[in-house]
Amino acid sequence: MSKRKSKETSSVNGECISQVQRILRERFCHQCPNGKLFGVQLQYKHLLELLKRTTIHGESNSALIIGPRGSGKTMLLNHVLKELMEAKQVRENLMQVHLNGLLQTNDKIALKEITRQLQMENVVGDKVFGSFAENLAFLLEALKKGDRDSSCPVLFILDEFDLFVHHKNQTLLYNLFDISQSAQTPVTVIGLTCRQDILELLEKRVKSRFSHRQIYLMNSFDFKQYLRIFKEQLYLPAEFLYKPFTQKWNKNVQSLSEDRTVQDVLQNHFHCSKDLRSLHMLLMLALSSITVSHPFMTGSDLLEASKSCRMDSKANIVHGLSVLEICLIIAMKHLNDVYEGEPFNFQMVYNGEMKVSTLKSINITLLLLK
Amino acid sequence: AEIMNTRQQCKRIYSWVGRAKSSDQKMKTFQYRGILIKSERSLTEMCILLGEFVLVEGANADQPFVAKLLKLYEDGSQEKHAVVQWFSRITELPLNKRKLLRREVSPQEIFLDKAPGYGTDINVETIIKNVKVIPLAPEEVVPVRSKGKQIFFVKESWDGKCFKPLSPGLLSELKEAEKKKRVGSPTPLTDCQVFPSDFICSLKAETDRVTRSTMKTKNIQMEIESRHSASKSSLSKERHSQRVANGINTPGARKKLQLNSMYTAILYLIVMAMENVQGQVQNLCLLITMIIRETKQQQKTFSYQIIIPRCCCAAVFKLSLDIHCLVFPNLFFFFSFLNISEQDQEDDYLPSTDCSDSSSSEEEESMVPCTPKRKTRSSTTLSTPKSSRKPSDTTPANTPRKSVRFLEAIGLKNICSGLHVSTIPGSLPCREEEFQDIYNFVESKLIDGTGGCMYISGVPGTGKTATVHEVIRCLQQAAENDELPSFQFIEINGMKLTDPHQAYVQILQLLTGQKVTATHAAELLAKLFSTPGPKRKTTVLIVDELDLLWTRKQDVMYNLFDWPTQRQAKLIILAIANTMDLPERIMMNRVASRLGLTRMSFQPYTYKQLQQIISSRLNHIKAFEEDAIQLVSRKVAALSGDARRCLDICRRSTEICEFSSQKSASGLVSMAHVMKAIDEMFSSPYINSIRNASLHEQMFLKAIIAEFRRSGLEEATVQQIYHQHVALCRIEGLQIPTVSEIMAICSRLGACRFLLVESNNKYLHVRVRLNISQDDVMYALKQE
């Protein structure tokens, strides 16, 4: 009887663990729009207001979101768009064009993509995919025809904005900003970039047409907030199926955050990099150690994860070398110290090896093979 | 002198008809009475005489212009010229004026164009062929016709302001001319042989004529009539036919226009007959009889009741001969008969003139230019357009138009929209002088009908394009009010072209709507601007962002600036660019010299001007504190003088004001808000982002500076920096990062461009430089 019960609980546990892993993995790996934003309330408000002006009042605008990698630029934008889309008026009207500097490597491709995303390719038949010049003229004409009150607002999102800057003459940027500065179809151009010097890259005419609205994302939180984020990231949602398990899990997370070793691990991590993606990486590794027999995360799990995170890749390779190879590397190290980084040849290494090594039987051919 | 016309694929050869009828020794011009166009391909000849209507080659090959030939002459340089009276299709008239007509206009209806602005002197080689134009009285309806042959109807005249029905005098005159032409002109010469040989014989010395003049047609007509009368052997008929002949030539054929509907019907018949195939002849006869029956019923008082049916009989008789080309004279006869009968009701019998008596062709030919009737007629047709074509010399008001808007509700949203760069202000403050200069330049060129270039420079955001557009708007308004000759305005932008050569394509497309390749467009444009284009308005071309039209050979720029120098081009170019010395810097000498020295530079706005701009944009609504406006304008003036920036800051500060929790006491946008907006836009992000970087990132920056100081160089490898980093960590008592971590930090800082990192895979030996000043880094790190 008791055996069956324990079996039952273990099966429940198994179910639980797989659910937990699924939820948390989703949280860590995907940039899911349900994820939480941390410390960007001001920027969020600013961006939301800006987009509302375009979508509801038809005011053209342009803005740049600037922040280091992993600071949540795309996430911020996605959150704002999600909130915007809740309004029916916006959902029906707003047209979005997503471009990425890594994909649209020149203006020609970018224009085709814009036409495709605006669903205008069938308007002109195969003409759009005629020449680049025709394409540009067509698109400009199309956008020019609109006016503030009657046309659908168009939102241009340029990911990796800094790569668009290198396009010839910055034609695309000039035209987008020019539309945003003239009484045509309401347009908002949002650029996402990690380069702080982006404004200096813009050509003077393009720069003049850009409205100079910049939204900076900085990861501006201290360790206390970082700990809070850590907890938030691990907490199971209240609507999780197995209530007792959720309680236990969340209590465990709370105790983890108070644990000294865990705090040390996180502190080191925080010192190294503040971006949340690296935290996700750490938690992901820790999460993978969770099994049915080991249902709750412990401090040692995190420590292990942190170790594998911080692993020096080159040093790791050395661990797997044979004795002979290690001998050779040691000899090189000696030479390096002697010559202070000056280059040396194999003969010198071999001679040094002979001097140092106790293994007289080493064959030169063997070494050469290596 | 035969001139090969290479312009069309089908070559045409133009030669004069007859000898010069009069010559002006002083001006060295010779006038002719007709032109012979020989088409090489089809080997047909076409003769066009003065007073006939012709099609003239235009920019658009599908829609040649319609004109009436008034004068043909050859000047000293052996060039054949023609003076014409233009007729405009509805599509050639300004769009906004078309609605003045308040009716549907058939594409075949044309308007006597008395609007000033078109040159009437054209090169003869632009004439394609003659065309039929039928005048209609105001009550008449434009007949709906199949698209087979080109026939135009003229009903109203257009003087640039409004449409007026043709004056009765003019109408009758046109009708007369039309009548004359009916028989002879549109048919090629070879048709002559259709006439029975005895006909030709009876026309004395007719055979030596090259063409059939209008006089000759009259002659034929008379002959036909005399034949009738001969067949009927009735003297009264004879007399009558004489009268008919007189009627044709009577100059002042004033009409009561009672029979207008009849005329239309008959005209319609004639037109039908012209295009007729034989099968329709029977219908024609039936129609004629019906018409006559109707005439009888309607016009009880008609004094020639008996004669009409007889005429009709004659017509039917002729028709039954099945030589359908003879139908026309008869119809014509009939038509003219109605004409004269009407006239007779009004005035008394006109005494027969010399014209009807004379039958010798030589005599007639010599008479053509000197008969007094002719002269009076030609003078009337000439004088009417001339009088209306007087160039208006009143200068338009040059002040920019001011729009006064009243905003009842002062919401910040409204203010925001007023501050948006896209809003086109009613007036452009602080650019009055530049406006005036550009306006005067373009205006003078427009009035002179010449071309020219102007180069406009200035840093971005100083209102170059806006001012030029404003000028064009004012000019267009002036042209609408007939204070200036109308002009065509087109605009290209170097930034909106994918390739400098696309400029040709765009210009051509904007001018004529054709879509061709760049090289072909260049050829067509060169042709368009270098030939004395008939009926071309002056073109005002704005070339924005000129510097982007630069090519290695500079052919685009060269062509652009070469066209206006040609006499016939009538092209005014306003070139806009950012740099003042662009012509000296990037242009070859020959391009720069063609651009000329008409330059203008827009200075960056001073703070006072910016202040004025803001307050004018705000419509003088008090939304900003005085100090706030001053702060914005001073800040921007010190930075760039860019009006766009100024407006952007103002817009942002109103937004900040709107959302800020603590509103200033006055509820206006205050200094604090403006300061915040300026900070957002202009503060360097570096210091703030360094402060927000992680500890090791900051440490790495410190290590770089330490390494730079140690080595005395501004460059170091990651390995060297790593050593410094480790040392610093030891001092601070921090965990020492691994090499991998250091590399990650380095690449992160590199991505944000705090550092410039060599892009290769040398791992630890990658060289690194700082992208920001060491002082900035030290300042940012010291605060902690």
Interface residues (C-beta under 8 A of the other chain):
Chain A: K45 E49 H57 E59 S60 I66 P68 R69 D107 K108 S131 F132 A133 L136 A137 L140 R148 N169 T171 Y174 N175 D178 S180 Q181 S182 A183 Q184 C194 R195 Q196 D197 K204 R205 K207 S208 R209 S211 H212 R213 Q214 Y216 M218 N219 S220 N268 F270 H271 C272 S273 K274 R310 M311 D312 S313 K314 A315
Chain B: K413 C416 S417 H420 V421 S422 T423 I424 V459 P460 G461 M495 K496 L497 T498 D499 Q502 V505 Q506 E545 L548 N578 S640 D642 R644 R645 D648 R652 E655 F659 E680 M681 F682 P685 Y686 N688 S689 N692 A693 S694 L695 H696 E697 L734 Q735 P737 T738 V739 S740 E741 A744 I745 R748 A751 C752 R753 F754 Y763 N771
